[in-house]
């Protein structure tokens, strides 16, 4: 078998690629906070206009603690399923409200209720706070989806740290015999090794978010922290989305291989000339990726195979 990276990249119209390249040529590369002080400044600057969203915030009382979620329903009220979304942000600067715009588009185009988790953030609440919150909301959703949203068709997804949390949440559910209750999972550019034990993991080993999230943990190869080291069998169909210029590209390709080797149904979508977080950027490639993810989700929730 002959396999090259170029064989895997999604084909895009030349004009769309040119527009996307022009966007990144004029945009400074993003750099995450490197200290608590920088982190607090970034958090304070992330203001979301509440008048621009129809998301409704709910505070859930789960196992004696409060977990906030934001819920976006389809504009026409026709619900085909529920999408549990775990936003990114390095485990330390996530914001459920920042996902409202994309949630509204997805809700209207696919007909899903989008439930976004405002999980607790490091370093104030390091591991296992975030996966505990995500698992709790997933279990809550399994209990209430039929009554509250009128459907038992569920899918889960997340970007960056959110994709990592999707994987750890599914592993926890799998150990309860519940992972296949979700029809599909979308992983956008996750970080699956924060132990620096793999070549891919070592490329991000000096990032502050790792110290903030798991600085107190001696063994960071625990699958609940670095799911690349876990037993990945028994998971739902998975779509992996990543850009060809993403710093975690190698890690995502390795995860595709591991998921497939574990017997799961995996679909890789690799998009040209885009970096980490590209699905949140206003480019033709991002719009294509959003359309592809919506179509894939729609098919999963309809019970069809891609």
N, C-alpha and C positions, 0 to 999 in steps of 0.2 A: 504494500500500500504506500502510495506517495501522498504526503500531507504537508502543506505549507500554510503559513498564517494567512497569506493572501487568498487561499482557497476558502477560508472561513468568513471573510469580511463581507458584509451585506453590500450589494451593489446599489449605488445612488446616482441620480442624474448629475451630470457635470456641473450644472449651474447651482444645484443645491450644495454640492461639495465646495464650490468656490465661495458661496455665501457663508458657509459654516467656517471655512478657513479664515475668511476675512474677519469674522466675529472674534475668533481667538487671537488673531494677529494684533487686534486692537485692545485686547483685554489682558491685564496682568494675570499671571498664573496665581491661583489661590494658594494661600499658606495658612495653615491652621494655627491657633494660639499656641504659644510655646511656654506659657506660665499661667498660673491662676489669675494673676493680674490682667494679662491680655485676654484671658477667657471671659472674665467678668465684663470687660469693656465690650467685647464682641456680643455677648448676651444682651447687654443694655442697649446696643445699637439696633437689635433686630426687632423692629416695631412693625406689627401687622395691623393694617387698617380694618377694624371690625365691620365697617359698613360695606366692605368689598366682598364679604363672604356670607353665605347662608348656612354655614356650619353651626350646629348647636352643641354647646359644651355640656357634658354630663359628668358628674362626680360619682363614681361607683364605690360603694362600701364592700370591699372584698377582703375577707379573712381579717377583719378588724383594721384595715387601713384604707385610705382613700386613693383611688387611681382615677385620673381624669382622662376622658376620651372626647374626641370631637366627631360628630356624626353629620355626614352629608348625604342627603337622599336625592334620588333623581328628580329633576324638575317636573317631569310628567307623572311622577308617582308610580310608574310601572317598575317593579323590583324583580330583577332576574337572579339576584344573589346578594351576598354580603362580602365585601373585601376588607379584611383586617390589614391595616397599613401601619408599618413601624418605620417612622422617619429616621433619616440619618443625622449625622452630626458628631461623629467620633465618640459616642457615649457621653459626651460632656456639653454639647450645646444644641441638642435636639430641640425642636419646637413643633408641636402638632399643628399649631395655627399656621406655620409657614407652608404646610402642605395643602392648605385649603383650596388654592387655585387649581392645582392639579387634581385634587379630589373632586371638585365640581365638574371638571371636564370629563373625568373618568365616569362619574356617576351618571351624567347625562348621555354619554356616548355608548356606554356598555349596559346601563340600567342596573347599576349596583349601588347599594348603600355602602359608603366608605366610612369605616370606623378607624380613626387614627388614635394611637395610644400616646399619651403624654407621660412616658415613663420617667422615673427618677434619674437624675443625672449625676455623674461623677464630676469632681472628686467628693462633693458633699455626700453622695450616696453611691459608693463604688459597687463593683460586682459583689453579690448577685442581685442587687436591687433592680436593675433594668430587666434582666431576664425573668425575675420573679413577677414584676408588673406585667410583662408581656404574656407570660404563661397564664396569669390570673385572668386577664381580659379574654384570652383565647378560650379558657374554660367557661367563663361567664357567657361568652357568645354562643358556645355550644349548647348552653342551657336555655338561653332566652331568644335565640334567633327566630325560631318558628313563631313564637307568640309576639315578639316585639316587631319583627320585620316581615313576617309572613313568608319566610323561606328557610329551608335548611341547607341550601346550596351555599357553600362557603369557600373562599380562597384567601390566601395570605400573601403579603409581599412587603418588601422594604428596600431601602437604598443605603449603601455603604454600611455604617454600623447597624442600620436597620435590617439589612440583608443578613448580617451575622446573627442578629437577634431572631430573625425569622427561622434560621437554621437551628439555633439552640432551642427555640420554642417548639419546633417540630420534633426535635430529638426528645424533649421532655414529654410531649404528647405521645410520641411513638412508644415510649416506655410505659405509658398508661394505656396503650392500645387504641389511641384516639387520633393519630396523625392523619389517617386516611379519611377522617371526617371532613378534611379540607380537600377540595377537588384539585387544587393546584397551588403552586408557590412561585412567586416572581422574586428573583434575587438580582438586584441591581448593584453590581460592583462591590460585593462584600469583602470584608477583611476576615479571613478564616484562620489565620495563625498570628496570634500576638505574643507568641513565646520566643520568636526569633530562632526557632529550631529548624526552619525550612529556608531555602534561599529566598522564596517570595516573602516570608515573614521578616527576614532580615532587612529588606528594603525599607521597612517602616519602623524598625526597632527603636529608633531614637525619637519617635514622635511623643509629644507630651501627653496625648490622649491615652496612651497605653499606661503610662505611670499613673495618671489620674484614675483610670478604670480598674487596673489590676496591680497597682504598685505594691499592695499588701499581700499578694498571693505568691507563694514560693513556686508552685508548679502551675505554670500557665499553659501547659499542654492538656489540661482538663478539657474534655469536649464541650463543657458548658461555657468555656472561655474561648477555646480555639477548636471549633468543630471539625477542622480538617483532620484531627486526631481521633475522631469518634467513629463508631459504627454507624454508617450512613444508610443502612438498609431500611426498607419499609417506609419510605417517604412518598408523598404524593408526586405526581408529575411536576416537573420544575422547569421554569424558563430562566436562563442565566443571561443577563444583559450587561454588556461592558463595552467600553471604547478601546480602540486600538492604541491610544496614547495614554491609557490609564496606568497609574503607578502600580495598581493591583491587578493588572492584566494577567500576569503569570499565575497569580494565586487563584484567579477565577477560572482559568483554563485547567488548572490542577483540580479544582473543585468539580468542574464538569466531568473530568475523567473519573474522579473518585465516586461521584454520584452514579455514573453509568456503571462502573465496575461493581457497585453495590446492588445492581439490579433495578435501579430506578429509571423512569422515563425522563430523559433530559433533552432540552432544546437550547442550543446556544445561539444567541444573536450578538454578533460582534460588529460594531459600527465604526466606520472609517474616520480617522483624523480628529477624534474627540477625546477629551481627558476625563478625569474623575468628576462625577457629578453632572455630566453633560445633559442628562435628562431634565435637569432644572433650568437649562439655558434656552434662550429664544432663538433656536437655529433650525433650519430644515431637517438636519439629521435628528435632532431631539424630537421634532414633530413626527418624523417617520417612526422613531422608536416608540413614542407614545401610542401611535396608531397600531403598531405591531403588538405591543403589550395588551392593548385593549381587545384586539381581535383574538389573541391567545387566551385571555381570561374569559372572553365570551364563550369560546369553544369549550373550555374546561367546565364552566358552570352549566353549559348545555349538555354536558356528558359526552362530548365528542372528542376524539383524539386528533391532535394536530397532524 
